[in-house]
Amino acid sequence: MRAIEGGLKPIIYERGKDVRSRRRDLAAINKEHIVNPESNYCFGEGGAGTYSDGKLYTRSKKRGNVLKAMEWFVDFGATPDILVDAHPHIGTNKLPQIITAMREAIIEAGGEVRFNEKLTDLKHENGQVTSIQINDSVWYDYDQVILATGHSARDIFYLLHNRGIKVEAKPFAIGVRIEHSQSLIDQIQYHGDDQNPYLPPASYSLVEQVDGLGVYSFCMCPGGIIAPCATDIEEVVTNGWSPSKRNNPYSNSGIVVSVSPQDLPNYKENDPFVCLEFQKKVEYDCWVAAGKTQKVPAQRMTDFIAGKVSTDFPKTSYQPGLTAVDLNEVLPDMLASRLRSFCSFWS
């Protein structure tokens, strides 16, 4: 949008499909456990944001013109409430239409949006990009390129490294997603069973230091769902989000451990991919533990603390299903031990 305001006509190459076409692949991963590496909850028009929660709040101090970004969302269909709410939230149900409207505006302004076109190579000279390759075949000459890799486009990082462009490992957070009934969270946060109908579904935020590393709740989704967000066939990844009314019977949150490259057992100095490889190993191990499908390895929190496999589960919003395991045996000990301590503190 900023480029268009400046009179430029951006060309967007999207490795995945448009919003409407993505829906078939999302249904396939939920119902048939089929992961399309190029079209899923992360890849496709709008990226992961199209089917994300739509939270417009961040702990990050890296802030640009936040109000301007909010106003763009309102221009394309978000409710004006997001301009004044302390923790603004659009809602998963509204985001696809907003992203589609943004695409239409880009095209109307003379820009282009090209789907099913994946960056597969690039050339550079003297610190300047000169051209990019799409789909292992066609080359285009450009001297200004923005890589919007997001969370899961690992292939781009390896490509940059192989082409002599410096990349480095950065601290990150990794963990599990916990789900509860929304009524339980309301009861705890509002101190009683009789919820005022004017109060919104309750949320929470928890932070604790465990053995020198931060452990905290992240992306808490009141009245939300958990969804399968793998981008590779041999991995299990989850995310959570809520519709605009946050009226589902479940709530969920990520519970994550802050990790620096130096904290990892496979740490090697000057290895830019130490964190990525650790992440990949965790996601692969979870896929194996759950039966090599998009079911997730799962455990009741009390059983996780006690170190025993759960014999039953309450209802869940996660459509592909659950496999009972002892997560203490699936997750690396540096994660499991800290998550276990955090859960003990929480309970």
C-alpha positions in Angstrom: 0.0 0.0 0.0 2.8 2.4 0.8 4.5 1.7 -2.5 1.2 2.4 -4.3 0.8 5.7 -2.4 4.3 6.6 -3.7 3.3 6.0 -7.3 5.0 2.6 -7.6 3.4 -0.5 -9.2 4.5 -3.5 -7.2 4.7 -7.0 -8.6 3.9 -9.7 -6.0 5.1 -13.2 -6.6 3.1 -15.7 -4.3 4.2 -19.3 -4.1 0.7 -20.4 -3.2 -2.8 -20.0 -4.4 -5.4 -17.3 -4.1 -7.8 -17.2 -1.1 -10.6 -19.1 -2.8 -8.4 -21.8 -4.2 -6.5 -22.3 -0.9 -9.7 -23.5 0.8 -9.6 -26.9 -0.9 -6.1 -27.5 0.4 -7.1 -26.4 3.9 -10.0 -28.9 3.8 -7.6 -31.6 2.7 -5.1 -31.1 5.6 -8.0 -31.0 8.1 -10.0 -34.0 6.8 -7.5 -36.1 4.9 -4.2 -35.2 6.5 -2.8 -34.2 3.1 -0.3 -31.3 3.2 0.3 -29.3 0.1 3.8 -27.7 0.6 2.9 -24.7 -1.5 -0.7 -24.2 -0.4 -1.7 -24.5 3.2 -2.4 -22.3 6.2 0.9 -20.5 5.8 1.5 -20.3 2.1 -1.0 -18.6 -0.3 -2.6 -15.2 -0.8 -2.0 -13.1 2.3 0.3 -15.7 3.8 -0.4 -17.0 7.3 -2.2 -13.8 8.0 -5.2 -14.6 5.9 -6.3 -17.4 8.1 -4.8 -16.2 11.3 -6.5 -14.7 14.3 -6.2 -11.1 13.1 -4.7 -9.8 16.4 -3.2 -6.4 15.7 -1.1 -6.3 18.9 2.6 -7.0 19.5 5.1 -6.9 22.3 7.7 -5.9 19.7 9.3 -2.5 20.0 10.0 -2.4 16.3 7.1 -0.2 15.4 6.4 1.9 12.3 3.3 3.9 11.6 0.9 1.6 13.4 -2.2 3.8 13.0 -1.7 4.0 9.2 -1.6 0.2 9.0 -4.8 0.0 11.1 -6.5 2.5 8.8 -5.7 0.4 5.7 -7.4 -2.6 7.4 -10.5 -0.4 8.0 -10.4 0.9 4.4 -10.6 -2.7 3.2 -13.3 -4.0 5.5 -12.2 -4.2 9.2 -14.5 -2.7 11.8 -13.4 0.8 12.9 -13.2 -0.5 16.5 -9.6 -1.7 15.8 -8.5 2.0 15.7 -9.4 2.5 19.4 -9.3 -1.0 21.0 -6.3 -1.6 23.4 -5.8 -5.1 21.9 -7.5 -4.8 18.4 -8.7 -8.0 16.7 -10.1 -8.5 13.3 -11.2 -12.1 13.4 -10.4 -15.1 11.2 -13.8 -15.0 9.5 -13.2 -11.5 8.1 -9.6 -11.6 7.0 -10.0 -13.5 3.7 -12.4 -10.9 2.3 -10.1 -8.1 3.5 -7.0 -9.7 1.8 -9.0 -10.2 -1.4 -10.0 -6.5 -1.4 -6.3 -5.5 -0.9 -5.3 -7.6 -3.9 -8.0 -6.0 -6.0 -6.8 -2.5 -5.0 -3.2 -3.4 -5.9 -4.3 -4.5 -9.4 -6.5 -1.5 -9.9 -3.5 0.7 -9.1 -1.5 -1.0 -11.8 0.3 -3.5 -9.7 0.3 -7.3 -10.3 -0.3 -10.3 -8.0 1.0 -13.6 -9.5 -0.1 -16.8 -7.9 1.7 -20.2 -8.0 5.0 -18.5 -8.7 7.7 -19.4 -6.3 11.1 -17.7 -5.9 13.7 -20.5 -6.6 16.9 -18.6 -7.2 18.4 -15.1 -7.4 21.5 -13.3 -8.7 23.3 -10.4 -7.1 26.4 -8.3 -7.7 28.2 -5.9 -5.3 25.5 -6.2 -2.7 22.7 -5.6 -5.1 20.0 -8.0 -6.4 20.1 -8.2 -10.2 17.5 -10.8 -11.0 15.2 -13.5 -9.6 14.2 -16.9 -10.9 10.6 -18.1 -10.6 9.5 -21.8 -10.6 13.0 -23.1 -11.5 12.6 -21.6 -15.0 12.0 -18.0 -15.8 14.4 -15.2 -14.8 13.3 -11.6 -14.3 15.6 -8.6 -13.9 14.9 -6.5 -10.8 17.1 -4.3 -8.6 14.7 -3.9 -5.7 13.3 -7.0 -4.1 11.5 -7.5 -0.7 11.4 -11.1 0.6 8.3 -11.6 2.8 9.4 -15.0 4.0 7.3 -15.2 7.1 7.7 -18.1 9.6 8.0 -21.2 7.4 9.7 -20.5 4.1 13.0 -22.1 5.2 14.0 -22.8 1.7 14.6 -19.1 1.1 17.1 -18.9 4.0 19.0 -21.8 2.7 19.0 -20.3 -0.8 20.3 -16.9 0.4 23.1 -18.7 2.3 24.0 -20.8 -0.8 24.2 -17.6 -2.9 26.7 -16.0 -0.5 24.2 -13.7 1.2 24.8 -13.5 5.0 22.2 -14.9 7.2 22.4 -15.6 11.0 20.6 -17.5 13.7 18.3 -15.4 15.9 16.6 -16.1 19.2 13.1 -17.6 18.9 10.4 -19.3 20.9 9.1 -22.8 20.7 6.6 -24.9 22.6 3.1 -26.4 22.7 -0.5 -25.2 22.4 -2.8 -25.7 25.3 -6.6 -25.7 25.0 -9.3 -25.2 27.7 -13.0 -24.6 27.7 -13.7 -20.9 27.4 -16.2 -21.1 30.3 -13.4 -22.2 32.6 -11.2 -19.2 31.7 -14.2 -16.9 32.1 -14.9 -18.4 35.5 -11.3 -17.9 36.6 -10.8 -14.4 35.2 -14.2 -13.0 36.1 -14.2 -14.7 39.6 -17.5 -16.6 39.3 -19.9 -18.6 37.2 -22.4 -15.8 36.4 -20.7 -14.0 33.5 -22.0 -10.5 32.7 -23.3 -10.7 29.1 -21.6 -7.4 28.3 -18.2 -8.8 29.2 -16.1 -10.3 26.4 -14.7 -13.9 26.5 -11.8 -13.6 28.9 -8.1 -14.0 28.1 -4.9 -14.4 30.1 -1.2 -13.7 29.9 1.3 -15.7 31.9 5.1 -15.2 32.2 7.7 -17.1 34.3 11.4 -17.6 34.4 12.4 -21.3 34.5 16.1 -22.3 34.8 17.3 -19.1 33.2 14.9 -19.0 30.2 11.6 -17.2 29.8 8.5 -19.3 29.5 5.2 -17.6 28.7 1.8 -17.8 27.1 1.6 -16.5 23.6 -1.2 -15.8 21.1 -4.0 -16.5 23.5 -7.2 -17.1 21.5 -10.5 -16.7 23.4 -13.4 -18.5 21.9 -11.0 -19.9 19.2 -9.8 -23.0 17.5 -6.5 -24.8 17.0 -5.6 -25.6 13.3 -2.9 -27.7 11.5 -0.3 -25.4 10.0 2.4 -27.7 8.6 4.1 -26.6 5.4 5.9 -29.9 4.9 4.6 -33.5 4.8 6.8 -34.8 7.6 6.0 -32.3 10.3 3.2 -31.3 12.8 2.7 -27.6 13.5 -0.2 -25.9 15.2 -1.6 -22.4 15.4 -4.6 -20.8 17.1 -7.1 -18.1 16.2 -10.6 -16.8 16.9 -13.5 -15.5 14.8 -14.5 -11.9 15.2 -17.1 -12.7 17.9 -14.8 -15.1 19.7 -17.8 -17.3 20.4 -16.4 -20.8 20.1 -16.6 -22.9 23.2 -12.9 -23.4 23.4 -9.9 -21.1 24.2 -6.3 -21.9 23.5 -2.8 -20.4 23.9 0.7 -21.1 22.9 3.0 -22.0 25.8 6.5 -21.3 24.6 10.1 -21.3 25.8 12.5 -18.5 24.8 15.5 -20.0 23.1 18.8 -18.5 22.0 21.2 -20.3 19.6 23.6 -20.8 22.5 21.0 -22.6 24.5 20.6 -25.4 22.0 22.3 -28.8 22.5 23.4 -28.8 18.8 24.8 -25.3 18.9 27.8 -24.6 16.7 29.4 -21.2 16.5 28.7 -19.4 13.2 26.1 -22.0 12.1 23.2 -19.8 10.8 20.8 -22.8 10.7 21.2 -24.2 14.2 17.8 -22.9 15.3 16.0 -23.9 12.1 17.4 -27.4 12.4 16.3 -27.7 16.0 12.8 -26.5 15.1 12.6 -29.0 12.2 13.7 -31.8 14.5 11.0 -31.0 17.1 8.2 -30.8 14.4 9.4 -34.0 12.8 9.5 -35.9 16.1 5.9 -34.7 16.9 4.8 -36.0 13.4 6.3 -39.4 14.1 4.9 -39.6 17.6 1.4 -38.8 16.4 1.5 -41.6 13.8 2.9 -39.7 10.8 -0.4 -38.0 10.1 -1.7 -34.5 11.0 -3.0 -35.7 14.3 -1.1 -34.0 17.1 0.7 -35.7 20.0 -1.4 -34.7 23.0 -1.6 -35.0 26.8 -3.7 -33.6 29.6 -1.7 -30.9 31.5 -2.0 -32.9 34.8 -0.7 -36.0 33.1 2.2 -34.1 31.5 3.3 -32.9 34.9 2.9 -36.5 36.3 4.7 -38.0 33.3 2.0 -40.4 32.3 0.0 -41.0 29.0 -3.6 -39.6 29.1 -6.3 -42.3 28.9 -8.9 -39.9 27.6 -9.4 -36.4 26.3 -12.1 -33.7 26.5 -13.6 -32.5 23.2 -11.2 -30.5 21.1 -11.4 -27.9 18.3 -8.5 -29.5 16.5 -10.1 -31.3 13.5 -7.4 -33.8 12.5 -7.5 -35.4 15.9 -5.3 -36.3 18.9 -2.9 -39.1 19.7 -2.2 -39.8 23.3 1.6 -39.7 24.1 3.9 -38.7 26.9 5.2 -35.4 25.6 8.1 -35.7 28.1 9.4 -38.4 25.8 8.7 -36.6 22.6 10.0 -33.1 23.3 13.7 -32.3 23.9 14.4 -32.2 27.7 15.3 -28.6 27.7 11.8 -27.8 26.5 9.8 -30.5 28.3 11.4 -29.8 31.7 10.7 -26.0 31.5 7.2 -26.5 30.2 6.5 -29.0 33.0 7.7 -26.5 35.6 5.7 -23.8 34.1 2.5 -25.9 34.1 3.1 -26.8 37.7 3.3 -23.1 38.6 0.2 -22.5 36.5 -1.9 -25.3 38.1 
